[in-house]
Amino acid sequence: MTTATAPSAYPRAVADLLPAVRDLADRLGEIPSRNRIMREFKVGAPKAQAARLALIAEPITLPDETETEPTSDPWEYAEPAPVPPATPVETTPVPLILPTAKVTEPSPLVERNGHPPASVEPAPVKAQTSPVRRLSAWPVVLIALPAFVAIWSGWVGLGGLTGFGVVHPLPGIADGFSINTAITLPIGVEVYAAYSLRAWLSGQVPPRARRFAKWSGIGSLIIGALGQVAYHLLVAAGITSAPWQITTAVACLPVAVLGMAAALAHLMHEGSDQ
């Protein structure tokens, strides 16, 4: 019959436990925890904690450093090598060159108030260019006279075929005053075409006005050409009264020309009003 070994009545002191805990720390490579010390050495928590704190508080001893003697410089006791005698070098005399005297520029004139006078820059010289010779305008007048006669007669004749004729614009005021409304067609359409071309090609109007003058001028020339074609076709066919389609288009021309002229005038002056 076996009996259990009773624990010692004298528990181990911290000083006796510390070497064993130090050996355990060396085996583990780190300081063991309190629970590990309690399991390994069968001690209570207060004593395990006290042994662990005592191990942590121990100073770290480093291995003794061996003093190494400084190595001597091998060149310290070396004898200097013999220096060969210098060979004489023939020198040729160099002529002495004296520095040239620096010419000092005259200082600017100083006025009485202590400031130099303002420098006057020369005026830029304009390159002489040959004068631009303008073309004579009389050939244009010579070309325009026969065209004016043909265009005038064509529009007036077409106006007579489409209902334009002699009217009394001032009844009761000047009963004897009369006018043929057919002349409004060549004056309105052709004069506006020439004026819009001038505004387009001059380059002196705003971009919007120039664009409007370009397309409205080209449109006026096309309408003028169509009017001449319509008149000559009607006369050649012996028709004394134009069809209603032509009459409608011709009757709207004065109103259309007035609207385009007013729009062009407003667009030409839009930049000057700002």
HUDA-V866491 format. One record per residue. N is the residue number from 0. RES is the residue in one letter. PHI is phi in degrees with one decimal (* if undefined). OMEGA is omega in whole degrees, 0 to 359 (none if undefined). NEAR is the number of other C-alpha atoms within 12 Angstrom. Layout:
BEGIN
n=N res=RES phi=PHI omega=OMEGA near=NEAR
n=N res=RES phi=PHI omega=OMEGA near=NEAR
END
This chain:
BEGIN
n=0 res=M phi=* omega=183 near=3
n=1 res=T phi=-96.7 omega=180 near=4
n=2 res=T phi=-119.7 omega=180 near=5
n=3 res=A phi=-70.7 omega=180 near=6
n=4 res=T phi=-76.9 omega=182 near=7
n=5 res=A phi=-76.9 omega=178 near=7
n=6 res=P phi=-62.8 omega=183 near=10
n=7 res=S phi=-66.7 omega=180 near=9
n=8 res=A phi=-73.4 omega=180 near=7
n=9 res=Y phi=-116.3 omega=180 near=8
n=10 res=P phi=-66.0 omega=183 near=15
n=11 res=R phi=-69.8 omega=177 near=20
n=12 res=A phi=-80.6 omega=181 near=18
n=13 res=V phi=-65.3 omega=180 near=26
n=14 res=A phi=-65.2 omega=177 near=18
n=15 res=D phi=-74.3 omega=182 near=16
n=16 res=L phi=-80.6 omega=188 near=28
n=17 res=L phi=-64.4 omega=179 near=29
n=18 res=P phi=-62.7 omega=180 near=20
n=19 res=A phi=-68.5 omega=179 near=23
n=20 res=V phi=-66.8 omega=179 near=37
n=21 res=R phi=-66.9 omega=177 near=27
n=22 res=D phi=-64.6 omega=179 near=18
n=23 res=L phi=-65.0 omega=178 near=24
n=24 res=A phi=-65.2 omega=178 near=23
n=25 res=D phi=-67.3 omega=180 near=14
n=26 res=R phi=-70.2 omega=182 near=12
n=27 res=L phi=-79.5 omega=183 near=14
n=28 res=G phi=82.7 omega=179 near=11
n=29 res=E phi=-157.9 omega=179 near=16
n=30 res=I phi=-75.1 omega=182 near=26
n=31 res=P phi=-69.6 omega=179 near=29
n=32 res=S phi=-78.6 omega=180 near=23
n=33 res=R phi=-64.5 omega=181 near=25
n=34 res=N phi=-66.0 omega=179 near=20
n=35 res=R phi=-66.4 omega=178 near=23
n=36 res=I phi=-65.2 omega=179 near=33
n=37 res=M phi=-64.4 omega=181 near=22
n=38 res=R phi=-71.7 omega=186 near=16
n=39 res=E phi=-70.8 omega=189 near=19
n=40 res=F phi=-113.7 omega=174 near=26
n=41 res=K phi=55.1 omega=178 near=19
n=42 res=V phi=-121.5 omega=180 near=26
n=43 res=G phi=-78.5 omega=183 near=22
n=44 res=A phi=-66.3 omega=180 near=19
n=45 res=P phi=-62.7 omega=182 near=17
n=46 res=K phi=-71.8 omega=178 near=26
n=47 res=A phi=-64.1 omega=179 near=32
n=48 res=Q phi=-67.5 omega=180 near=25
n=49 res=A phi=-65.8 omega=179 near=24
n=50 res=A phi=-66.7 omega=180 near=37
n=51 res=R phi=-65.7 omega=180 near=32
n=52 res=L phi=-66.4 omega=178 near=21
n=53 res=A phi=-66.0 omega=179 near=21
n=54 res=L phi=-69.5 omega=179 near=30
n=55 res=I phi=-68.0 omega=184 near=19
n=56 res=A phi=-77.4 omega=181 near=13
n=57 res=E phi=-67.3 omega=177 near=14
n=58 res=P phi=-70.6 omega=180 near=8
n=59 res=I phi=-88.6 omega=180 near=8
n=60 res=T phi=-97.6 omega=178 near=7
n=61 res=L phi=-97.4 omega=178 near=7
n=62 res=P phi=-64.3 omega=181 near=6
n=63 res=D phi=-63.4 omega=179 near=6
n=64 res=E phi=-85.5 omega=180 near=7
n=65 res=T phi=-80.7 omega=180 near=7
n=66 res=E phi=-76.4 omega=180 near=6
n=67 res=T phi=-103.1 omega=179 near=7
n=68 res=E phi=-76.1 omega=179 near=6
n=69 res=P phi=-66.1 omega=180 near=6
n=70 res=T phi=-74.6 omega=181 near=8
n=71 res=S phi=-79.2 omega=180 near=10
n=72 res=D phi=-73.5 omega=182 near=8
n=73 res=P phi=-66.0 omega=181 near=8
n=74 res=W phi=-88.2 omega=185 near=9
n=75 res=E phi=-68.0 omega=183 near=9
n=76 res=Y phi=-105.6 omega=180 near=8
n=77 res=A phi=-75.2 omega=179 near=9
n=78 res=E phi=-82.6 omega=179 near=8
n=79 res=P phi=-66.6 omega=179 near=8
n=80 res=A phi=-72.7 omega=180 near=6
n=81 res=P phi=-66.3 omega=181 near=6
n=82 res=V phi=-93.7 omega=180 near=7
n=83 res=P phi=-68.4 omega=179 near=6
n=84 res=P phi=-66.5 omega=181 near=6
n=85 res=A phi=-74.8 omega=179 near=6
n=86 res=T phi=-81.1 omega=180 near=7
n=87 res=P phi=-68.3 omega=181 near=6
n=88 res=V phi=-111.9 omega=179 near=6
n=89 res=E phi=-75.8 omega=180 near=6
n=90 res=T phi=-111.9 omega=177 near=6
n=91 res=T phi=-98.1 omega=181 near=6
n=92 res=P phi=-65.9 omega=180 near=6
n=93 res=V phi=-100.8 omega=180 near=6
n=94 res=P phi=-64.6 omega=180 near=6
n=95 res=L phi=-82.0 omega=181 near=6
n=96 res=I phi=-106.1 omega=180 near=6
n=97 res=L phi=-80.6 omega=179 near=6
n=98 res=P phi=-68.4 omega=179 near=6
n=99 res=T phi=-72.7 omega=181 near=6
n=100 res=A phi=-69.9 omega=181 near=6
n=101 res=K phi=-80.0 omega=180 near=6
n=102 res=V phi=-80.9 omega=180 near=6
n=103 res=T phi=-85.4 omega=179 near=7
n=104 res=E phi=-75.3 omega=179 near=7
n=105 res=P phi=-65.1 omega=180 near=7
n=106 res=S phi=-69.8 omega=180 near=8
n=107 res=P phi=-64.2 omega=180 near=13
n=108 res=L phi=-64.7 omega=181 near=14
n=109 res=V phi=-115.5 omega=179 near=12
n=110 res=E phi=-77.7 omega=183 near=10
n=111 res=R phi=-65.5 omega=182 near=8
n=112 res=N phi=-82.6 omega=176 near=8
n=113 res=G phi=91.8 omega=180 near=9
n=114 res=H phi=-107.7 omega=178 near=11
n=115 res=P phi=-69.0 omega=179 near=13
n=116 res=P phi=-66.9 omega=180 near=13
n=117 res=A phi=-66.0 omega=181 near=10
n=118 res=S phi=-75.9 omega=180 near=9
n=119 res=V phi=-99.2 omega=180 near=7
n=120 res=E phi=-77.6 omega=179 near=7
n=121 res=P phi=-67.1 omega=179 near=7
n=122 res=A phi=-69.2 omega=180 near=6
n=123 res=P phi=-62.0 omega=180 near=6
n=124 res=V phi=-86.5 omega=180 near=8
n=125 res=K phi=-77.9 omega=179 near=7
n=126 res=A phi=-68.1 omega=181 near=7
n=127 res=Q phi=-75.9 omega=179 near=6
n=128 res=T phi=-113.3 omega=179 near=8
n=129 res=S phi=-69.8 omega=181 near=6
n=130 res=P phi=-63.6 omega=180 near=7
n=131 res=V phi=-76.6 omega=181 near=6
n=132 res=R phi=-92.8 omega=179 near=7
n=133 res=R phi=-81.0 omega=178 near=7
n=134 res=L phi=-74.9 omega=178 near=8
n=135 res=S phi=-71.5 omega=182 near=9
n=136 res=A phi=-93.3 omega=184 near=10
n=137 res=W phi=-66.5 omega=175 near=11
n=138 res=P phi=-64.1 omega=178 near=10
n=139 res=V phi=-65.5 omega=178 near=13
n=140 res=V phi=-63.6 omega=179 near=12
n=141 res=L phi=-64.4 omega=178 near=13
n=142 res=I phi=-74.2 omega=186 near=13
n=143 res=A phi=-75.1 omega=183 near=17
n=144 res=L phi=-62.2 omega=178 near=14
n=145 res=P phi=-65.4 omega=177 near=13
n=146 res=A phi=-65.2 omega=178 near=19
n=147 res=F phi=-61.8 omega=180 near=21
n=148 res=V phi=-63.8 omega=182 near=15
n=149 res=A phi=-68.0 omega=181 near=22
n=150 res=I phi=-67.3 omega=180 near=31
n=151 res=W phi=-61.1 omega=181 near=29
n=152 res=S phi=-65.4 omega=179 near=23
n=153 res=G phi=-65.9 omega=180 near=31
n=154 res=W phi=-68.5 omega=179 near=40
n=155 res=V phi=-66.1 omega=177 near=31
n=156 res=G phi=-65.1 omega=178 near=36
n=157 res=L phi=-65.8 omega=177 near=41
n=158 res=G phi=-64.9 omega=177 near=38
n=159 res=G phi=-66.0 omega=179 near=29
n=160 res=L phi=-78.0 omega=184 near=31
n=161 res=T phi=-112.0 omega=174 near=32
n=162 res=G phi=102.1 omega=176 near=25
n=163 res=F phi=-77.4 omega=180 near=26
n=164 res=G phi=-173.9 omega=183 near=22
n=165 res=V phi=-78.1 omega=178 near=18
n=166 res=V phi=-133.2 omega=175 near=18
n=167 res=H phi=-109.2 omega=187 near=16
n=168 res=P phi=-72.6 omega=183 near=16
n=169 res=L phi=-124.2 omega=179 near=12
n=170 res=P phi=-70.6 omega=181 near=11
n=171 res=G phi=82.0 omega=179 near=9
n=172 res=I phi=-106.8 omega=176 near=10
n=173 res=A phi=-136.4 omega=183 near=12
n=174 res=D phi=-65.5 omega=181 near=12
n=175 res=G phi=-79.8 omega=181 near=13
n=176 res=F phi=-84.9 omega=179 near=14
n=177 res=S phi=-137.1 omega=181 near=15
n=178 res=I phi=-149.5 omega=177 near=17
n=179 res=N phi=-91.3 omega=184 near=20
n=180 res=T phi=-69.4 omega=180 near=26
n=181 res=A phi=-67.7 omega=181 near=30
n=182 res=I phi=-72.5 omega=179 near=27
n=183 res=T phi=-68.4 omega=181 near=31
n=184 res=L phi=-69.4 omega=180 near=40
n=185 res=P phi=-67.2 omega=180 near=37
n=186 res=I phi=-65.7 omega=183 near=26
n=187 res=G phi=-69.9 omega=187 near=32
n=188 res=V phi=-71.9 omega=187 near=41
n=189 res=E phi=-75.1 omega=178 near=37
n=190 res=V phi=-66.1 omega=178 near=26
n=191 res=Y phi=-65.4 omega=179 near=37
n=192 res=A phi=-61.3 omega=180 near=32
n=193 res=A phi=-66.8 omega=181 near=26
n=194 res=Y phi=-67.1 omega=180 near=28
n=195 res=S phi=-68.3 omega=176 near=38
n=196 res=L phi=-66.1 omega=177 near=28
n=197 res=R phi=-63.6 omega=179 near=22
n=198 res=A phi=-66.6 omega=181 near=30
n=199 res=W phi=-71.0 omega=188 near=27
n=200 res=L phi=-85.4 omega=182 near=21
n=201 res=S phi=-73.3 omega=183 near=16
n=202 res=G phi=72.5 omega=183 near=18
n=203 res=Q phi=-107.5 omega=182 near=16
n=204 res=V phi=-119.8 omega=178 near=27
n=205 res=P phi=-60.0 omega=183 near=23
n=206 res=P phi=-58.8 omega=181 near=21
n=207 res=R phi=-65.0 omega=179 near=23
n=208 res=A phi=-65.6 omega=180 near=33
n=209 res=R phi=-66.5 omega=178 near=29
n=210 res=R phi=-65.8 omega=179 near=23
n=211 res=F phi=-66.8 omega=179 near=30
n=212 res=A phi=-63.7 omega=180 near=37
n=213 res=K phi=-62.2 omega=186 near=29
n=214 res=W phi=-74.1 omega=178 near=22
n=215 res=S phi=-70.3 omega=177 near=33
n=216 res=G phi=-66.5 omega=177 near=32
n=217 res=I phi=-63.0 omega=178 near=24
n=218 res=G phi=-63.9 omega=179 near=25
n=219 res=S phi=-65.9 omega=178 near=34
n=220 res=L phi=-64.5 omega=179 near=27
n=221 res=I phi=-66.3 omega=179 near=17
n=222 res=I phi=-64.4 omega=177 near=30
n=223 res=G phi=-61.6 omega=178 near=36
n=224 res=A phi=-65.3 omega=178 near=23
n=225 res=L phi=-64.8 omega=177 near=22
n=226 res=G phi=-63.7 omega=178 near=37
n=227 res=Q phi=-64.4 omega=179 near=31
n=228 res=V phi=-63.1 omega=181 near=21
n=229 res=A phi=-63.4 omega=181 near=30
n=230 res=Y phi=-64.1 omega=183 near=35
n=231 res=H phi=-68.3 omega=177 near=25
n=232 res=L phi=-66.5 omega=180 near=21
n=233 res=L phi=-66.9 omega=179 near=24
n=234 res=V phi=-67.4 omega=180 near=19
n=235 res=A phi=-64.9 omega=180 near=11
n=236 res=A phi=-85.6 omega=179 near=12
n=237 res=G phi=76.3 omega=181 near=12
n=238 res=I phi=-88.3 omega=181 near=18
n=239 res=T phi=-99.0 omega=178 near=19
n=240 res=S phi=-138.1 omega=183 near=22
n=241 res=A phi=-69.3 omega=176 near=29
n=242 res=P phi=-60.8 omega=184 near=19
n=243 res=W phi=-65.3 omega=179 near=13
n=244 res=Q phi=-64.5 omega=180 near=13
n=245 res=I phi=-68.8 omega=179 near=26
n=246 res=T phi=-61.3 omega=180 near=22
n=247 res=T phi=-64.4 omega=181 near=18
n=248 res=A phi=-65.9 omega=181 near=24
n=249 res=V phi=-68.2 omega=180 near=38
n=250 res=A phi=-66.8 omega=180 near=27
n=251 res=C phi=-85.4 omega=185 near=21
n=252 res=L phi=-62.3 omega=180 near=31
n=253 res=P phi=-58.6 omega=180 near=28
n=254 res=V phi=-67.6 omega=180 near=18
n=255 res=A phi=-65.0 omega=180 near=22
n=256 res=V phi=-65.1 omega=178 near=33
n=257 res=L phi=-61.2 omega=180 near=21
n=258 res=G phi=-64.6 omega=180 near=18
n=259 res=M phi=-66.8 omega=180 near=29
n=260 res=A phi=-66.1 omega=178 near=30
n=261 res=A phi=-66.0 omega=179 near=19
n=262 res=A phi=-63.7 omega=180 near=23
n=263 res=L phi=-64.6 omega=179 near=34
n=264 res=A phi=-64.0 omega=179 near=25
n=265 res=H phi=-67.0 omega=181 near=21
n=266 res=L phi=-68.2 omega=180 near=24
n=267 res=M phi=-71.3 omega=183 near=26
n=268 res=H phi=-105.1 omega=183 near=19
n=269 res=E phi=-69.8 omega=179 near=16
n=270 res=G phi=-76.1 omega=182 near=15
n=271 res=S phi=-77.6 omega=181 near=11
n=272 res=D phi=-80.8 omega=184 near=8
n=273 res=Q phi=-83.1 omega=none near=5
END
